[in-house]
Amino acid sequence: MLQRTLTIQNKLGLHARPSALLSKTAALFKSSITLTENQRSVDAKSILGLMTMALPCGTELTVTVDGPDEASAMESIVELFEDRFGEEE
C-alpha cells in the first residue's frame, strides 16, 4: 500500500473536468485508489464521489493506492495533480 499527501493546485479546485480526468485515470488500474480529506474518503474511480467532496484550490488530501499496480497508479495520479489537471491556473 502506498500513501501520499497531495495539494490541489488548480484555481477552480476539483470541479467536473478534473474529477472526470481523475476517475478515468484511476479506472485504468486494478489497484484501489482512495482520496481522503478531513476523515472523508472517496473511491477515486467514482466521478460522483469525487464531485461531492467539493475540494477547492489549496486542499491537502491523502491518496492511498493498494493493489498489484499501485506504483504506476500512484505515479499517474501524482502527475495529474502536479500538472494541475491540464489547466493553466
N, C-alpha and C positions, 0 to 999 in steps of 0.2 A: 504494500500500500504506500502511495506517495501523497504528500500533502504540501501545499504551498500557499502562501498568502499573496494575493494579487490586489491591485487597486484599479478601479475603473477610471480611466483617464480621458475618455472621450466626453466632450462637452455636454451632450444630451443624456449621458448615462446609458444604462442597459435598456434601451427602448426597443421597438418592434424589430427593426432591421438587425441590430446586433444580437438580439435574442434568437432570431431565426438563424443567423450565421453560427452562433454558438451551439444551438441544438442540432443543426445539420452536421457540424463538425463532430460533436460528441457521438452522434449516431453512427459514425464511421467506425467506431471502435467497439470491441466486445466488452471492455472494462466498464465498470460502473463509474460514473463521474458525478460528483455531488458538489454543489456550491452551498456554503454555509455563511450566514451573516447574522450576527446577534442571535444565535441559537435557533434561527430559522434555516432549514435546509431544503434544497430542492434538487431533483434529478435534472442534470444539465441536458438530458435528451428530451425534456418536456418544454416546448416553447411556451405553453400556457403557464407552467410553473415558474419559468424564468420571468415572464412578463408580470406576474402577480407580485413578485418581490419588489418591483418598482425601485431599482437601485440607481441612485443619482451619481453624478461625477464625484470622485473622491472617496467612494465607498470602498472599504477594505473587506475582502471576503476570503474565505479559505476554500481552496479547491482540493478535493480528495478524489484520487483515482485508484481503483483497485481492480486488478484483473490481469489477464495474460499479456495485454499490450499496453500496460499502464505507462511505461516510459514514453512511447511515441504519442500516446493520447495526451499526457501532460505537456509534452513539447508543443503539440498543436494548439492546445488551449492557451498556453503561455504566449505563443506567437500572436494569437488573436488579440489578447489583452495589450501586449506591447505595441502592436500595430494600430491600436485604438479602433479595432474592428473595421479598418479601412477608411475611417473618417478623418478628415483634415484636422479637426479640433476635438 
